[in-house]
């Protein structure tokens, strides 16, 4: 899975765009984030200036699959 596919699935599943940020697009406080930094993919929940529940992945596919699972398992992310 890549970012484009992930974004399509999130949209189809009704995940609010304000609930997450991918590669810095849609940055707000209190949201799930997925970003690439220095060849590593990182997911975390950003709140009050802090990165919480940080996970790192070696590749885009693994990071996207985990990010999707996290967002779909949190009922507050949907419309």
ROSE-4610 file (N, C-alpha, C; in Angstrom, 1 decimal, always signed):
// ROSE-4610
residu = [X/X/X/X/X/X/X/X/X/X/X/X/X/X/X/X/X/X/X/X/X/X/X/X/X/X/X/X/X/X/X/X/X/X/X/X/X/X/X/X/X/X/X/X/X/X/X/X/X/X/X/X/X/X/X/X/X/X/X/X/X/X/X/X/X/X/X/X/X/X/X/X/X/X/X/X/X/X/X/X/X/X/X/X/X/X/X/X/X/X/X/X/X/X/X/X/X/X/X/X/X/X/X/X/X/X/X/X/X/X/X/X/X/X/X/X/X/X/X/X/X/X/X/X/X/X/X/X/X/X/X/X/X/X/X/X/X/X/X/X/X/X/X/X/X/X/X/X/X/X/X/X/X/X/X/X/X/X/X/X/X/X/X/X/X/X/X/X/X/X/X/X/X/X/X/X/X/X/X/X/X/X/X/X/X/X/X/X/X/X/X/X/X/X/X/X/X/X/X/X/X/X/X/X/X/X/X/X/X/X/X/X/X/X/X/X/X/X/X/X/X/X/X/X/X/X/X/X/X/X/X/X/X/X/X/X/X]
num = [1/1/1/2/2/2/3/3/3/4/4/4/5/5/5/6/6/6/7/7/7/8/8/8/9/9/9/10/10/10/11/11/11/12/12/12/13/13/13/14/14/14/15/15/15/16/16/16/17/17/17/18/18/18/19/19/19/20/20/20/21/21/21/22/22/22/23/23/23/24/24/24/25/25/25/26/26/26/27/27/27/28/28/28/29/29/29/30/30/30/31/31/31/32/32/32/33/33/33/34/34/34/35/35/35/36/36/36/37/37/37/38/38/38/39/39/39/40/40/40/41/41/41/42/42/42/43/43/43/44/44/44/45/45/45/46/46/46/47/47/47/48/48/48/49/49/49/50/50/50/51/51/51/52/52/52/53/53/53/54/54/54/55/55/55/56/56/56/57/57/57/58/58/58/59/59/59/60/60/60/61/61/61/62/62/62/63/63/63/64/64/64/65/65/65/66/66/66/67/67/67/68/68/68/69/69/69/70/70/70/71/71/71/72/72/72/73/73/73/74/74/74/75/75/75/76/76/76/77/77/77/78/78/78/79/79/79]
x = [+0.9/+0.0/+0.9/+0.5/+1.2/+0.3/+0.8/+0.1/-1.2/-1.1/-2.3/-3.4/-3.0/-4.0/-4.6/-3.8/-4.2/-5.2/-4.9/-5.8/-7.2/-7.2/-8.4/-9.3/-8.6/-9.4/-9.9/-9.1/-9.6/-10.8/-10.8/-11.9/-13.1/-12.9/-14.1/-14.7/-13.9/-14.3/-14.9/-14.9/-15.5/-14.6/-13.3/-12.4/-12.2/-12.5/-12.4/-11.0/-10.9/-9.6/-8.8/-9.6/-9.0/-8.4/-8.7/-8.3/-6.9/-6.3/-5.0/-4.2/-2.9/-2.0/-1.0/-0.9/+0.1/+1.1/+2.4/+3.5/+3.3/+2.8/+2.6/+1.4/+0.6/-0.6/-1.7/-2.3/-3.4/-3.0/-1.9/-1.3/-2.2/-2.6/-3.4/-3.0/-3.4/-3.1/-4.1/-3.8/-4.6/-5.0/-4.1/-4.4/-3.3/-3.7/-2.8/-1.9/-0.6/+0.3/+1.1/+1.4/+2.2/+3.2/+4.5/+5.5/+6.8/+7.5/+8.8/+9.9/+10.9/+12.0/+13.3/+14.2/+15.5/+15.4/+14.5/+14.3/+13.5/+13.0/+12.1/+10.7/+9.7/+8.3/+7.9/+7.3/+6.9/+5.4/+4.7/+3.4/+3.3/+2.4/+2.2/+1.0/+0.6/-0.5/+0.1/-0.3/+0.2/-0.8/-0.4/-1.3/-0.5/-0.9/-0.3/+1.2/+1.7/+3.1/+3.9/+3.2/+4.0/+3.6/+4.6/+4.4/+4.2/+3.0/+2.7/+2.5/+2.8/+2.6/+3.4/+4.6/+5.5/+5.8/+5.6/+6.0/+6.8/+7.9/+8.7/+8.7/+8.7/+8.6/+9.7/+10.2/+11.3/+10.7/+9.4/+8.9/+7.5/+7.1/+5.8/+4.6/+4.7/+3.6/+3.2/+4.2/+4.0/+3.4/+4.0/+3.5/+2.1/+1.8/+0.4/-0.6/-0.3/-1.2/-1.4/-0.4/-0.6/-1.4/-1.1/-1.8/-3.3/-3.6/-5.0/-5.7/-5.0/-5.6/-5.9/-5.0/-5.1/-6.3/-6.4/-7.5/-8.9/-8.9/-10.2/-10.6/-9.7/-10.1/-10.4/-10.3/-10.6/-12.0/-13.1/-14.4/-14.5/-13.6/-13.7/-13.2/-12.6/-12.0/-13.0/-14.2/-15.1/-16.2/-16.8/-17.8/-19.1]
y = [-1.2/+0.0/+1.2/+2.2/+3.5/+4.6/+5.8/+6.9/+7.2/+7.2/+7.5/+6.5/+5.2/+4.1/+4.3/+4.6/+4.9/+6.0/+7.1/+8.3/+7.9/+7.1/+6.7/+5.8/+4.9/+4.1/+4.9/+5.8/+6.6/+7.4/+8.0/+8.7/+7.8/+6.7/+5.7/+5.3/+5.2/+4.7/+5.8/+7.0/+8.2/+8.7/+8.5/+9.1/+10.6/+11.4/+12.8/+13.3/+14.2/+14.6/+15.4/+16.0/+16.7/+15.7/+14.4/+13.5/+13.0/+13.3/+12.8/+13.8/+13.6/+14.3/+13.3/+13.4/+12.6/+13.4/+13.2/+14.0/+15.5/+15.9/+17.3/+18.0/+17.3/+17.9/+17.8/+18.9/+18.8/+19.0/+19.6/+19.6/+20.5/+19.9/+20.5/+19.9/+20.4/+19.8/+18.6/+17.7/+16.6/+15.8/+15.1/+14.2/+13.2/+12.1/+11.1/+11.6/+11.2/+11.7/+10.5/+10.6/+9.7/+10.5/+10.2/+11.0/+10.2/+10.6/+10.0/+10.9/+10.4/+11.2/+10.4/+10.8/+10.1/+8.7/+8.3/+7.0/+6.1/+6.6/+5.9/+6.4/+5.6/+6.0/+6.0/+7.1/+7.2/+7.5/+6.9/+7.2/+7.6/+8.5/+8.9/+9.8/+10.0/+10.9/+12.2/+13.3/+14.6/+15.3/+15.7/+16.5/+17.4/+18.6/+19.6/+19.7/+19.6/+19.7/+18.5/+17.4/+16.1/+15.0/+14.2/+13.0/+11.8/+11.2/+10.1/+8.8/+7.7/+6.4/+6.3/+6.7/+6.7/+5.3/+5.0/+3.8/+4.1/+3.4/+3.5/+2.3/+2.5/+1.4/+1.6/+0.5/+0.6/+0.9/+0.6/+0.9/+1.5/+2.1/+2.8/+1.8/+0.7/-0.3/-0.6/-1.0/-1.4/-0.2/+1.0/+2.2/+2.5/+2.5/+2.8/+1.8/+0.5/-0.5/-0.3/+0.0/+0.3/+1.5/+2.6/+3.9/+3.7/+2.9/+2.6/+1.9/+0.9/+0.1/+1.0/+1.9/+2.8/+3.7/+4.3/+5.2/+4.5/+3.4/+2.7/+2.1/+1.9/+1.4/+2.5/+3.7/+4.8/+5.4/+5.2/+5.7/+7.2/+7.9/+9.4/+10.0/+9.1/+9.7/+9.7/+9.1/+9.1/+10.2/+10.5/+11.5/+11.1]
z = [+0.0/+0.0/+0.0/-0.7/-0.7/-0.2/-0.1/+0.4/-0.4/-1.7/-2.5/-2.3/-2.2/-1.9/-0.5/+0.5/+1.8/+1.9/+1.2/+1.2/+0.6/-0.4/-1.0/-0.1/+0.6/+1.5/+2.7/+3.2/+4.3/+3.9/+2.7/+2.2/+2.1/+1.5/+1.3/+2.6/+3.6/+4.9/+5.8/+5.3/+6.0/+7.1/+7.0/+8.1/+7.8/+8.8/+8.7/+8.4/+7.4/+7.0/+8.1/+9.0/+10.2/+11.2/+11.1/+12.1/+11.9/+10.7/+10.4/+9.5/+9.4/+8.6/+7.9/+6.6/+5.9/+5.2/+5.6/+5.1/+5.2/+6.4/+6.7/+6.1/+5.3/+4.7/+5.7/+6.1/+7.0/+8.5/+8.7/+10.0/+11.0/+12.0/+13.1/+14.4/+15.5/+16.7/+17.0/+17.8/+18.2/+16.9/+16.3/+15.2/+15.0/+14.3/+13.9/+12.8/+12.8/+11.7/+11.2/+9.9/+9.2/+8.4/+8.5/+7.8/+7.6/+6.6/+6.3/+6.7/+7.4/+7.9/+7.9/+7.0/+7.0/+6.5/+5.6/+5.2/+6.1/+7.2/+8.1/+8.1/+8.1/+8.1/+9.6/+10.0/+11.4/+11.5/+12.5/+12.8/+14.3/+14.6/+16.0/+16.1/+17.4/+17.7/+18.2/+17.6/+18.0/+18.8/+20.0/+20.9/+21.8/+21.8/+22.7/+22.5/+21.3/+21.0/+21.2/+21.6/+21.9/+20.9/+20.6/+19.8/+20.7/+20.6/+21.5/+20.6/+21.3/+20.6/+19.3/+19.3/+18.1/+17.7/+16.4/+15.8/+14.6/+14.3/+13.1/+12.3/+10.9/+10.0/+8.9/+8.4/+7.3/+6.0/+5.8/+4.4/+4.5/+3.3/+3.2/+3.4/+2.8/+2.9/+4.3/+5.1/+6.5/+7.3/+7.1/+7.8/+7.4/+6.1/+5.7/+6.3/+6.3/+6.8/+8.3/+9.0/+10.4/+10.7/+9.9/+10.1/+9.8/+8.8/+8.4/+9.6/+10.1/+11.2/+12.4/+12.7/+13.9/+13.7/+12.5/+12.2/+12.2/+11.6/+11.5/+12.9/+13.8/+15.1/+16.1/+15.7/+16.6/+16.1/+16.7/+16.3/+16.2/+16.9/+16.9/+15.6/+14.7/+13.4/+12.3/+12.5/+11.4/+11.6/+10.4/+10.3/+11.1]
